[in-house]
Amino acid sequence: MPSSPLAFRDLVLQYWQRCQEQVALPSPAGQLALYGMAHYALLPRDAGLLLECRRPLLPLLRGDKAGATPGAMGGAGAALMLWRGELPEASLSLRQQVELMLDQAKRDRYQLICDPTDDGSERIVLDNCASYSPLLLFAGLACGITEWVDEAIHQTLGRLHLLHNSGTGLCHQGVNFYAPGRLTGDYWSRSNGLALLALTDLLAALPDDHLRYDDCECAWFELALACLQYQGPSDLWHLDLTDHRTPPESSGSGLILYCLGTGLLRDW
């Protein structure tokens, strides 16, 4: 007898439990897993799923692993839950850790936060759009600190400006890793998907009359249209967006599809 199909919620919960075993906080993959889980749990205010989101955050919020990185405070998922009223006890702790992060962050000449491993070379990574911008955005909205919201916008738009390629419309993954001013040669689908995710969150949370809303909207459209141009023959996006000889990448494809779907639903 064939097994019954799992409900989507059950699939999400199985995925989440596997993530807890393999990519737990404070790793970047753990942050992204929590962020996605929090988004999904908040849609119906699912008490059971929200409890699952809270469990890995409790030791972090007690300060057991406190530090000046996004993962040390649970990343954007913790800030999102705080903003939506599901983590009120985290308000003081998260605020203190964001202040510590901003105070200790290494920055380049454009005031972009450098890669944590930076040795003074001003290494900037596109992926960090999704590490810093949603965290600062939701923490700023939750704590009423407009400077953090402005910082969230700058950390994404500044990276896009620095890493953008006018020929493809896409972004390189990083700069200053191999030589001063030298861009990496790839257009990694996951990196571009993470940048598009940061823009999607900014547009979804910012009021329409924000001074930089139009800038974020234009950047979202440009990157989304560029990604669509490089969709592969299997309807997935490949590891290097511009090179279909590289394998299809499920993570990059999932990020891009989520952002495109959100744009369609919100009529952007």
Solvent accessible surface area in square Angstrom, and as a share of the most:
residue,aa,sasa,rsa
1,M,231,1.03
2,P,123,0.77
3,S,105,0.68
4,S,95,0.61
5,P,129,0.81
6,L,88,0.44
7,A,59,0.46
8,F,132,0.55
9,R,87,0.32
10,D,55,0.28
11,L,87,0.43
12,V,23,0.13
13,L,40,0.20
14,Q,99,0.44
15,Y,131,0.50
16,W,4,0.01
17,Q,86,0.38
18,R,154,0.56
19,C,9,0.05
20,Q,61,0.27
21,E,142,0.64
22,Q,118,0.52
23,V,51,0.30
24,A,46,0.36
25,L,19,0.10
26,P,61,0.38
27,S,39,0.25
28,P,101,0.64
29,A,49,0.38
30,G,4,0.04
31,Q,21,0.09
32,L,62,0.31
33,A,8,0.07
34,L,0,0.00
35,Y,7,0.03
36,G,40,0.39
37,M,8,0.04
38,A,0,0.00
39,H,49,0.22
40,Y,55,0.21
41,A,0,0.00
42,L,3,0.02
43,L,146,0.73
44,P,87,0.54
45,R,108,0.39
46,D,28,0.14
47,A,81,0.63
48,G,35,0.33
49,L,1,0.01
50,L,11,0.06
51,L,88,0.44
52,E,36,0.16
53,C,0,0.00
54,R,64,0.23
55,R,127,0.46
56,P,28,0.18
57,L,0,0.00
58,L,72,0.36
59,P,41,0.26
60,L,3,0.02
61,L,21,0.11
62,R,164,0.60
63,G,35,0.33
64,D,89,0.46
65,K,111,0.47
66,A,59,0.46
67,G,22,0.21
68,A,28,0.22
69,T,65,0.38
70,P,8,0.05
71,G,2,0.02
72,A,5,0.04
73,M,0,0.00
74,G,0,0.00
75,G,0,0.00
76,A,6,0.04
77,G,0,0.00
78,A,0,0.00
79,A,0,0.00
80,L,3,0.02
81,M,0,0.00
82,L,18,0.09
83,W,90,0.32
84,R,89,0.32
85,G,54,0.51
86,E,44,0.20
87,L,0,0.00
88,P,93,0.59
89,E,95,0.42
90,A,0,0.00
91,S,49,0.32
92,L,121,0.60
93,S,24,0.15
94,L,0,0.00
95,R,95,0.35
96,Q,99,0.44
97,Q,12,0.05
98,V,0,0.00
99,E,81,0.37
100,L,67,0.33
101,M,2,0.01
102,L,36,0.18
103,D,119,0.62
104,Q,108,0.48
105,A,28,0.22
106,K,107,0.46
107,R,68,0.25
108,D,7,0.04
109,R,175,0.64
110,Y,121,0.46
111,Q,99,0.44
112,L,1,0.00
113,I,3,0.01
114,C,4,0.02
115,D,23,0.12
116,P,82,0.51
117,T,97,0.56
118,D,8,0.04
119,D,101,0.52
120,G,65,0.62
121,S,48,0.31
122,E,37,0.16
123,R,54,0.20
124,I,0,0.00
125,V,20,0.11
126,L,0,0.00
127,D,28,0.15
128,N,18,0.09
129,C,0,0.00
130,A,15,0.12
131,S,23,0.15
132,Y,11,0.04
133,S,0,0.00
134,P,1,0.00
135,L,0,0.00
136,L,0,0.00
137,L,0,0.00
138,F,5,0.02
139,A,0,0.00
140,G,1,0.01
141,L,56,0.28
142,A,39,0.30
143,C,27,0.16
144,G,63,0.60
145,I,26,0.13
146,T,94,0.55
147,E,119,0.53
148,W,17,0.06
149,V,11,0.06
150,D,73,0.38
151,E,34,0.15
152,A,0,0.00
153,I,0,0.00
154,H,56,0.25
155,Q,0,0.00
156,T,0,0.00
157,L,21,0.10
158,G,16,0.15
159,R,0,0.00
160,L,16,0.08
161,H,159,0.71
162,L,49,0.24
163,L,0,0.00
164,H,64,0.29
165,N,41,0.21
166,S,105,0.68
167,G,71,0.68
168,T,29,0.17
169,G,12,0.12
170,L,0,0.00
171,C,2,0.01
172,H,16,0.07
173,Q,42,0.19
174,G,1,0.01
175,V,7,0.04
176,N,23,0.12
177,F,68,0.28
178,Y,150,0.57
179,A,40,0.31
180,P,134,0.84
181,G,58,0.56
182,R,141,0.52
183,L,63,0.31
184,T,16,0.10
185,G,72,0.69
186,D,43,0.22
187,Y,25,0.10
188,W,53,0.19
189,S,0,0.00
190,R,87,0.32
191,S,0,0.00
192,N,0,0.00
193,G,0,0.00
194,L,16,0.08
195,A,0,0.00
196,L,0,0.00
197,L,8,0.04
198,A,0,0.00
199,L,0,0.00
200,T,2,0.01
201,D,6,0.03
202,L,1,0.00
203,L,6,0.03
204,A,41,0.31
205,A,20,0.15
206,L,8,0.04
207,P,71,0.45
208,D,115,0.59
209,D,123,0.64
210,H,44,0.20
211,L,174,0.87
212,R,93,0.34
213,Y,20,0.08
214,D,92,0.48
215,D,65,0.34
216,C,0,0.00
217,E,48,0.21
218,C,88,0.53
219,A,18,0.14
220,W,14,0.05
221,F,75,0.31
222,E,90,0.40
223,L,5,0.02
224,A,3,0.02
225,L,101,0.50
226,A,5,0.04
227,C,0,0.00
228,L,79,0.39
229,Q,138,0.61
230,Y,49,0.18
231,Q,59,0.26
232,G,5,0.05
233,P,118,0.74
234,S,69,0.44
235,D,95,0.49
236,L,68,0.34
237,W,1,0.00
238,H,12,0.06
239,L,71,0.36
240,D,27,0.14
241,L,0,0.00
242,T,53,0.31
243,D,36,0.18
244,H,79,0.35
245,R,218,0.80
246,T,32,0.19
247,P,83,0.52
248,P,67,0.42
249,E,16,0.07
250,S,92,0.59
251,S,43,0.28
252,G,0,0.00
253,S,2,0.01
254,G,38,0.36
255,L,21,0.10
256,I,0,0.00
257,L,89,0.44
258,Y,99,0.38
259,C,0,0.00
260,L,25,0.12
261,G,27,0.26
262,T,20,0.12
263,G,3,0.03
264,L,148,0.74
265,L,161,0.80
266,R,131,0.48
267,D,127,0.66
268,W,56,0.20
